[in-house]
Amino acid sequence: MFKFAALRDILRFRPSPPQVMTFGFIFLILIGAELLSQPISYSNDVSLSYLDALFMSTSAICVTGLTVLNPGTHFSTFGQVVIIALAQIGGLGFMTMATLFALLFRKRISFRERLVLQESMNYGSTEGIVRMIRKVLLYALVIELTGAVLLSSYFMLEMPVGKSIYFGIFHSISFFNNAGFDLFSQFPERASSLIHYVEDPFVNIVSMLLIFFGGIGFIVISELVNYPKNRKLSLHSKVVLSVTGLLTVVGAIVIFALEFSNSSTLHPLSAIGKVFGALFQSVTARSAGLSTVDPSMLREVTQFFIILLMFIGAGPGSTGGGIRVTTFAILIGAIVAMMRGKEDVVLFRYRISKTQIHQAIMFTMIAFSIICGATMLLSITETGSFLAILFEATSAYCTVGMSAGLTSHLSEIGKIIIILLMFIGRLGPVTLAFALNTRTKKELYRYPEGKITIG
C-alpha cells in the first residue's frame, strides 16, 4: 500500500517554477559537460578530466567565465561552439530559449510555463510575459548581430575573413551575455583576454556597450527602446540606469587613481590608454569578467575595490550577477533614511516597501555569508593569498569571471567549491532554497514582539 501511495505521489508531482529552473540548469550543465568531455571538443595534446569539463560547462551556463582550461588553445572549434552556445542559453535563460522553439512551432505557452518564465526573468507578473520574451529574443539578436558585424569588420584588419567573422560572432555573444570567454590566446604573441586592445578605442567602446546592454537587464532595454515614443521610465529602470552610471564613473575614477602609477598596469599606457583601462575595468568588474589589464597585477587595494564592485553586480533580469544594483540602491537608501531620522526609504520620489527592504537585506547577507564560507574553505584547500582566494570566490558567486590567477591552479576540491559557487550565484540562493523546500507551512500563531538594543 505504501509503495502505491509513493508511486501516486511521484505521478502527481508537478515541479514548482524554482524547481524547474534548478533541474533545468543542472540538466544543461550535465549535457554540456558530456559534450565537452568528448575527444572532438578538445585538442589532442590536452588531458581533460570530466571534472574539468563539468567546470567549463558550469562556467558557461552560469555565464561566469572562470576557466581551468583556455578556450582559445585547449578546445577545438567544436568545443568552443559548445561553450559559447551554453553561454547563450545561460545568458538568456533556458526557458527563454525553450519559448523560442515553442513560438517557432506555434506551441501554446501554458500558465505553468508562464510562471517559470516570470521566475526566470524576475518579471513582475505573468501578464505580458510571452510578449516580453519575444522582445528579449529580438533585442538580444539585434544587439549581438550588431556587435558581431562591428567586431568582425574590425578584426578583418588583422586576421583572415573567415576567422574574423568567427571571432566577431563568438566575442559578441560572450560580451553581451557577460560570459567572459575569449579566444585571443590563439595568438602566441598576445596576452590573454583583451589586454592587447587596452589602448584601442574601437574595441573598448564596442565591448563596453555590449557589456552594458547585457548588464542592465531586458526590462530596462525594452523601456529604453520605447522611451522616444512615451518619454517614460519606470522606477526600476531609473534606479538601474542611475546606479549603473554612478558605479561606472566612480569605479573608473578610483581605479584610475589607484593604478595610475602602477608600472604593471596603467602607468606605461598613454593618457587615453589610462582612461580606457580604468573605465573598462570598472565596467567589466560588475558582470563581464573580461579585462584589458592583468587583474593579478593590480594593487591589493584595487583588487579589494573590484571585489566590492563584483559583489554589487549588474541589474536584475540581466545576464550579470551579484546582489544587483537595485539591492545596493535600496540598502544605501535605507542607511540614508535612518541617518536622517526618516521612516520611509524614498528613491526618485517613490517609497520603497518594507518587504523589499527586508529582501535586500536578506539577499545581501546570504551572499556575504556564502562568499565568506567558501573563502574559508578555499583557504584550507588552496595555496594562495587570502585576498586572491576572496577575489576568486566573489568572482565565482557573482558570476563575474575575473581571476587573480588562482582558478587555473585549483585542486579538485577547490574546483567543486567554485562549481557550486557559480551554480548558486547564477540560480540565486533563494530560488534554490524554494526548489529544495517541497512543502510550505503557514504558521497559525505569532510570537509576542520583543525589543533588542542595537548600536
SEBA-959658 format. One record per residue (C-alpha): residue number from 0; residue in one letter; x, y, z. Coordinates in Angstrom, 2 decimals. Layout:
BEGIN
 num residu    east   north      up
 NUM      a       X       Y       Z
...
//
This chain:
BEGIN
 num residu    east   north      up
   0      m    0.00    0.00    0.00
   1      f    2.86    2.31    0.88
   2      k    4.54    1.65   -2.49
   3      f    1.36    2.53   -4.41
   4      a    0.96    5.75   -2.39
   5      a    4.57    6.72   -3.12
   6      l    4.10    5.96   -6.82
   7      r    0.92    8.03   -6.86
   8      d    2.76   10.97   -5.27
   9      i    5.51   10.71   -7.89
  10      l    3.00   10.67  -10.75
  11      r    1.17   13.64   -9.28
  12      f    4.38   15.62   -8.69
  13      r    4.38   18.92  -10.51
  14      p    7.62   20.85  -10.09
  15      s    7.36   24.46   -8.98
  16      p    8.97   27.23  -11.08
  17      p   12.12   27.29   -8.86
  18      q   12.40   23.50   -9.19
  19      v   12.03   23.68  -12.98
  20      m   14.79   26.29  -13.12
  21      t   17.10   24.33  -10.79
  22      f   16.69   20.98  -12.51
  23      g   16.81   22.63  -15.93
  24      f   20.16   24.26  -15.20
  25      i   21.56   21.01  -13.76
  26      f   20.41   19.08  -16.84
  27      l   22.01   21.59  -19.22
  28      i   25.26   21.63  -17.22
  29      l   25.47   17.82  -17.39
  30      i   24.72   17.82  -21.13
  31      g   27.42   20.47  -21.66
  32      a   29.93   18.55  -19.55
  33      e   29.24   15.36  -21.55
  34      l   29.81   17.20  -24.85
  35      l   32.98   18.94  -23.65
  36      s   34.44   15.68  -22.29
  37      q   34.34   14.08  -25.76
  38      p   37.64   13.98  -27.73
  39      i   36.08   16.05  -30.53
  40      s   35.80   19.01  -28.14
  41      y   39.44   19.48  -27.15
  42      s   42.90   19.49  -28.65
  43      n   44.86   16.25  -28.94
  44      d   47.61   17.43  -26.59
  45      v   45.17   18.29  -23.78
  46      s   44.28   15.96  -20.93
  47      l   40.70   16.81  -19.98
  48      s   39.08   15.19  -16.95
  49      y   35.31   15.03  -16.53
  50      l   35.62   17.44  -13.58
  51      d   37.33   19.99  -15.85
  52      a   34.55   19.53  -18.44
  53      l   31.95   19.97  -15.69
  54      f   33.73   23.12  -14.51
  55      m   33.79   24.63  -18.01
  56      s   30.16   23.69  -18.66
  57      t   29.03   25.25  -15.35
  58      s   31.06   28.38  -16.04
  59      a   29.44   28.70  -19.48
  60      i   25.83   28.01  -18.41
  61      c   26.24   30.33  -15.42
  62      v   27.86   32.94  -17.75
  63      t   30.79   33.30  -15.37
  64      g   33.91   32.94  -17.50
  65      l   36.24   31.36  -14.97
  66      t   38.29   28.69  -16.74
  67      v   40.57   25.83  -15.75
  68      l   41.49   25.41  -19.43
  69      n   41.90   28.10  -22.06
  70      p   39.03   28.06  -24.60
  71      g   41.25   29.54  -27.31
  72      t   44.04   26.93  -27.22
  73      h   42.80   23.89  -25.29
  74      f   39.47   23.40  -27.08
  75      s   38.70   22.62  -30.71
  76      t   36.32   24.69  -32.80
  77      f   33.54   22.26  -31.86
  78      g   34.32   22.68  -28.15
  79      q   34.38   26.47  -28.50
  80      v   30.98   26.41  -30.22
  81      v   29.61   24.25  -27.40
  82      i   30.96   26.71  -24.81
  83      i   29.51   29.80  -26.49
  84      a   26.19   28.02  -27.16
  85      l   25.96   27.16  -23.46
  86      a   26.77   30.79  -22.61
  87      q   24.00   31.99  -24.93
  88      i   21.46   29.63  -23.33
  89      g   22.64   30.51  -19.84
  90      g   22.64   34.25  -20.51
  91      l   19.14   34.45  -21.95
  92      g   17.82   31.64  -19.74
  93      f   16.96   28.14  -20.87
  94      m   13.23   28.86  -20.51
  95      t   13.62   31.81  -22.88
  96      m   15.30   29.54  -25.42
  97      a   12.61   26.88  -24.90
  98      t    9.96   29.55  -25.50
  99      l   11.73   30.48  -28.74
 100      f   11.28   26.93  -30.07
 101      a    7.70   26.84  -28.80
 102      l    6.93   30.05  -30.68
 103      l    8.64   28.77  -33.83
 104      f    6.50   25.62  -33.76
 105      r    3.40   27.64  -32.77
 106      k    3.02   25.77  -29.50
 107      r    0.78   27.31  -26.86
 108      i    2.56   28.57  -23.72
 109      s    0.74   27.18  -20.66
 110      f    0.12   29.14  -17.47
 111      r    2.64   26.98  -15.58
 112      e    5.26   27.75  -18.22
 113      r    4.44   31.43  -17.88
 114      l    5.08   31.15  -14.13
 115      v    8.51   29.66  -14.81
 116      l    9.25   32.42  -17.32
 117      q    8.21   35.02  -14.76
 118      e   10.57   33.45  -12.21
 119      s   13.49   33.23  -14.65
 120      m   13.11   36.81  -15.90
 121      n   12.40   38.41  -12.50
 122      y    9.29   39.84  -14.14
 123      g    6.53   41.44  -12.09
 124      s    3.63   39.26  -13.30
 125      t    2.64   36.61  -15.83
 126      e    0.68   39.21  -17.80
 127      g    2.55   40.07  -20.97
 128      i    5.43   37.70  -20.16
 129      v    5.35   35.98  -23.58
 130      r    5.33   39.38  -25.31
 131      m    8.31   40.31  -23.12
 132      i   10.15   37.13  -24.12
 133      r    9.64   37.98  -27.80
 134      k   11.20   41.36  -27.14
 135      v   14.09   39.77  -25.24
 136      l   14.89   37.47  -28.14
 137      l   14.61   40.31  -30.67
 138      y   16.77   42.72  -28.64
 139      a   19.40   40.04  -27.99
 140      l   19.54   39.11  -31.69
 141      v   19.82   42.73  -32.84
 142      i   22.45   43.71  -30.25
 143      e   24.56   40.58  -30.74
 144      l   24.33   40.82  -34.53
 145      t   25.34   44.49  -34.46
 146      g   28.25   43.70  -32.17
 147      a   29.30   40.78  -34.36
 148      v   29.30   42.92  -37.53
 149      l   31.30   45.71  -35.87
 150      l   33.87   43.38  -34.31
 151      s   34.19   41.18  -37.41
 152      s   34.77   44.22  -39.60
 153      y   37.50   45.43  -37.27
 154      f   39.15   42.02  -36.87
 155      m   39.40   41.72  -40.66
 156      l   42.23   44.26  -40.45
 157      e   44.40   41.76  -38.58
 158      m   43.19   38.23  -39.44
 159      p   41.64   36.24  -42.32
 160      v   37.99   36.94  -43.20
 161      g   36.62   33.58  -42.02
 162      k   38.42   33.79  -38.69
 163      s   37.44   37.43  -38.17
 164      i   33.74   36.58  -38.67
 165      y   34.03   33.65  -36.26
 166      f   35.83   35.82  -33.69
 167      g   33.27   38.60  -34.12
 168      i   30.30   36.29  -33.52
 169      f   31.95   34.44  -30.60
 170      h   33.02   37.57  -28.75
 171      s   29.81   39.49  -29.40
 172      i   27.83   36.66  -27.77
 173      s   30.36   36.39  -24.95
 174      f   30.41   40.14  -24.24
 175      f   26.64   40.67  -24.41
 176      n   25.93   37.67  -22.17
 177      n   28.65   38.84  -19.78
 178      a   30.19   35.38  -20.16
 179      g   33.84   36.45  -20.05
 180      f   35.20   33.92  -22.58
 181      d   37.68   34.94  -25.27
 182      l   39.80   33.26  -27.94
 183      f   42.69   35.72  -28.18
 184      s   45.11   33.28  -26.59
 185      q   45.28   31.65  -30.05
 186      f   47.81   34.39  -30.86
 187      p   51.03   33.41  -29.00
 188      e   52.41   36.95  -29.19
 189      r   49.41   38.39  -27.32
 190      a   48.42   38.33  -23.68
 191      s   45.14   36.78  -22.58
 192      s   41.71   38.43  -22.62
 193      l   41.59   41.95  -24.16
 194      i   44.95   43.16  -22.84
 195      h   46.18   43.59  -26.41
 196      y   43.39   46.13  -27.02
 197      v   43.83   48.18  -23.84
 198      e   44.51   51.37  -25.85
 199      d   42.18   50.58  -28.75
 200      p   39.14   52.95  -28.64
 201      f   37.02   50.93  -31.08
 202      v   37.28   47.55  -29.34
 203      n   36.93   49.19  -25.92
 204      i   33.78   51.12  -26.82
 205      v   32.06   48.25  -28.66
 206      s   32.92   45.78  -25.89
 207      m   31.75   48.10  -23.10
 208      l   28.47   48.83  -24.89
 209      l   27.79   45.10  -25.31
 210      i   28.60   44.50  -21.64
 211      f   26.46   47.47  -20.60
 212      f   23.35   46.35  -22.51
 213      g   23.77   42.79  -21.26
 214      g   24.15   44.01  -17.68
 215      i   21.22   46.41  -17.32
 216      g   18.54   43.78  -17.96
 217      f   15.95   43.25  -20.67
 218      i   13.19   45.18  -18.89
 219      v   15.37   48.29  -18.95
 220      i   16.36   47.71  -22.59
 221      s   12.68   47.43  -23.51
 222      e   11.86   50.72  -21.79
 223      l   14.84   52.46  -23.42
 224      v   13.65   51.31  -26.86
 225      n   10.16   52.71  -26.15
 226      y   11.43   55.88  -24.47
 227      p   11.45   58.12  -27.60
 228      k    7.77   57.27  -28.04
 229      n    6.34   57.57  -24.50
 230      r    9.10   59.57  -22.70
 231      k    8.63   57.46  -19.58
 232      l   10.83   55.19  -17.47
 233      s    9.75   53.04  -14.54
 234      l   11.30   53.38  -11.09
 235      h   13.15   50.11  -11.74
 236      s   14.80   51.45  -14.90
 237      k   15.66   54.78  -13.29
 238      v   17.39   53.04  -10.38
 239      v   19.26   50.55  -12.60
 240      l   20.50   53.21  -15.04
 241      s   21.43   55.79  -12.42
 242      v   23.24   53.37  -10.10
 243      t   24.97   51.64  -13.03
 244      g   26.16   55.01  -14.36
 245      l   27.29   56.18  -10.93
 246      l   29.19   52.99  -10.15
 247      t   30.84   53.03  -13.58
 248      v   32.09   56.61  -13.21
 249      v   33.13   56.31   -9.56
 250      g   34.73   52.93  -10.23
 251      a   36.74   54.29  -13.14
 252      i   37.95   57.30  -11.11
 253      v   39.00   55.14   -8.16
 254      i   40.78   52.55  -10.34
 255      f   42.49   55.34  -12.31
 256      a   43.72   56.96   -9.09
 257      l   44.90   53.69   -7.53
 258      e   46.63   52.28  -10.63
 259      f   47.94   55.49  -12.24
 260      s   51.47   54.89  -11.01
 261      n   51.44   51.08  -11.19
 262      s   54.11   50.10  -13.73
 263      s   52.41   46.72  -14.29
 264      t   49.01   48.13  -15.27
 265      l   48.17   51.74  -16.23
 266      h   51.44   53.63  -15.83
 267      p   53.10   52.57  -19.16
 268      l   49.97   53.48  -21.15
 269      s   49.22   56.72  -22.96
 270      a   46.75   59.19  -21.47
 271      i   43.84   57.80  -23.49
 272      g   45.00   54.28  -22.66
 273      k   44.91   55.02  -18.93
 274      v   41.36   56.38  -19.24
 275      f   40.12   53.39  -21.26
 276      g   41.98   50.97  -18.99
 277      a   40.35   52.34  -15.83
 278      l   36.92   52.67  -17.45
 279      f   36.94   49.15  -18.88
 280      q   37.87   47.56  -15.54
 281      s   35.06   49.49  -13.88
 282      v   32.51   48.27  -16.44
 283      t   33.66   44.67  -16.59
 284      a   34.14   44.22  -12.82
 285      r   30.42   44.18  -12.11
 286      s   29.45   41.42  -14.51
 287      a   31.58   40.59  -17.55
 288      g   34.89   39.24  -16.25
 289      l   36.98   40.39  -19.22
 290      s   39.99   42.60  -18.65
 291      t   42.33   44.90  -20.55
 292      v   44.90   44.78  -17.74
 293      d   46.06   41.72  -15.80
 294      p   43.90   41.50  -12.61
 295      s   46.68   39.64  -10.79
 296      m   48.99   42.65  -11.29
 297      l   46.59   45.16   -9.75
 298      r   47.48   46.59   -6.36
 299      e   45.82   44.82   -3.44
 300      v   43.70   47.86   -2.62
 301      t   42.45   47.89   -6.23
 302      q   41.68   44.18   -6.10
 303      f   39.66   44.71   -2.93
 304      f   37.77   47.60   -4.55
 305      i   36.97   45.39   -7.54
 306      i   35.70   42.73   -5.12
 307      l   33.19   45.33   -3.88
 308      l   32.12   46.11   -7.46
 309      m   31.75   42.41   -8.22
 310      f   29.65   41.93   -5.10
 311      i   27.23   44.69   -6.19
 312      g   26.94   43.24   -9.69
 313      a   24.56   44.09  -12.52
 314      g   20.84   44.72  -12.96
 315      p   18.04   42.23  -12.17
 316      g   16.85   40.11  -15.07
 317      s   20.16   40.64  -16.86
 318      t   22.98   38.36  -17.91
 319      g   25.09   39.56  -14.95
 320      g   25.21   38.53  -11.30
 321      g   25.97   39.93   -7.84
 322      i   23.45   41.16   -5.30
 323      r   22.18   43.52   -8.07
 324      v   22.37   47.30   -8.33
 325      t   18.74   47.67   -7.17
 326      t   19.52   45.82   -3.94
 327      f   22.52   48.08   -3.40
 328      a   20.39   51.18   -4.05
 329      i   17.77   50.09   -1.50
 330      l   20.45   49.41    1.13
 331      i   22.05   52.82    0.60
 332      g   18.59   54.43    0.65
 333      a   17.79   52.69    3.94
 334      i   21.06   53.88    5.52
 335      v   20.46   57.47    4.38
 336      a   16.86   57.39    5.64
 337      m   17.91   56.11    9.08
 338      m   20.71   58.67    9.38
 339      r   18.20   61.43    8.59
 340      g   15.70   60.04   11.06
 341      k   13.12   59.26    8.38
 342      e   10.85   56.25    8.47
 343      d   10.49   55.71    4.72
 344      v   13.10   54.83    2.13
 345      v   12.45   57.04   -0.89
 346      l   14.01   56.67   -4.35
 347      f   13.04   59.07   -7.14
 348      r   10.04   60.22   -5.06
 349      y    8.75   56.66   -4.65
 350      r    8.50   54.96   -1.26
 351      i   10.11   51.52   -1.08
 352      s    8.05   48.90    0.77
 353      k    9.33   47.29    3.97
 354      t    9.15   43.90    2.26
 355      q   11.62   44.96   -0.43
 356      i   13.95   46.44    2.18
 357      h   13.89   43.15    4.10
 358      q   14.52   41.24    0.86
 359      a   17.50   43.47    0.04
 360      i   19.00   42.83    3.48
 361      m   18.33   39.09    3.15
 362      f   19.91   38.80   -0.32
 363      t   22.97   40.75    0.81
 364      m   23.51   38.76    4.00
 365      i   23.05   35.42    2.23
 366      a   25.55   36.39   -0.47
 367      f   28.00   37.72    2.12
 368      s   27.70   34.53    4.20
 369      i   28.15   32.18    1.24
 370      i   31.20   34.05   -0.06
 371      c   32.78   34.16    3.41
 372      g   32.13   30.45    3.99
 373      a   33.51   29.49    0.58
 374      t   36.58   31.70    1.09
 375      m   37.32   29.97    4.39
 376      l   37.02   26.53    2.76
 377      l   39.19   27.54   -0.19
 378      s   41.79   28.94    2.23
 379      i   42.10   25.39    3.60
 380      t   42.22   23.56    0.27
 381      e   44.19   26.03   -1.88
 382      t   47.56   27.76   -1.69
 383      g   47.43   31.48   -2.31
 384      s   46.97   34.78   -0.57
 385      f   43.70   35.33    1.30
 386      l   42.83   38.30   -0.93
 387      a   43.32   36.22   -4.10
 388      i   41.07   33.49   -2.70
 389      l   38.41   36.05   -1.69
 390      f   38.70   37.60   -5.16
 391      e   38.12   34.22   -6.83
 392      a   35.22   33.24   -4.55
 393      t   33.46   36.57   -5.09
 394      s   34.03   36.36   -8.83
 395      a   32.53   32.85   -8.93
 396      y   29.46   33.55   -6.79
 397      c   28.72   36.86   -8.50
 398      t   29.25   35.16  -11.92
 399      v   31.80   37.79  -12.95
 400      g   34.69   35.65  -14.15
 401      m   37.64   37.89  -13.32
 402      s   40.54   35.88  -11.94
 403      a   43.54   36.80   -9.87
 404      g   45.32   33.73  -11.27
 405      l   44.03   31.12   -8.81
 406      t   41.41   29.25  -10.88
 407      s   43.87   27.55  -13.24
 408      h   45.70   26.06  -10.21
 409      l   42.69   24.84   -8.22
 410      s   42.69   21.44   -6.54
 411      e   39.84   19.03   -7.26
 412      i   38.06   20.07   -4.07
 413      g   38.61   23.72   -4.97
 414      k   37.07   23.15   -8.41
 415      i   33.97   21.58   -6.81
 416      i   33.62   24.54   -4.42
 417      i   33.87   27.04   -7.31
 418      i   31.37   25.00   -9.37
 419      l   28.86   25.16   -6.51
 420      l   29.50   28.88   -6.07
 421      m   28.87   29.58   -9.76
 422      f   25.70   27.48   -9.77
 423      i   24.24   29.00   -6.60
 424      g   25.22   32.50   -7.68
 425      r   23.57   32.19  -11.11
 426      l   20.44   30.46   -9.86
 427      g   20.13   32.53   -6.70
 428      p   20.22   31.07   -3.17
 429      v   16.57   31.93   -2.53
 430      t   15.41   30.20   -5.73
 431      l   17.50   27.16   -4.78
 432      a   16.02   27.13   -1.26
 433      f   12.47   27.23   -2.66
 434      a   13.38   24.43   -5.08
 435      l   14.61   22.20   -2.23
 436      n   11.66   23.03    0.02
 437      t    8.78   20.90   -1.28
 438      r    6.32   21.86    1.44
 439      t    5.36   25.28    2.73
 440      k    3.57   25.61    6.05
 441      k    1.59   28.58    7.17
 442      e    2.11   29.41   10.83
 443      l   -1.11   29.57   12.82
 444      y    0.31   31.80   15.53
 445      r    2.68   34.72   16.07
 446      y    5.14   35.21   18.92
 447      p    4.93   38.34   21.07
 448      e    7.08   41.25   19.91
 449      g   10.35   41.78   21.73
 450      k   12.90   44.59   21.77
 451      i   16.68   44.36   21.36
 452      t   19.14   47.18   21.90
 453      i   21.05   47.92   18.69
 454      g   24.13   50.10   18.27
//
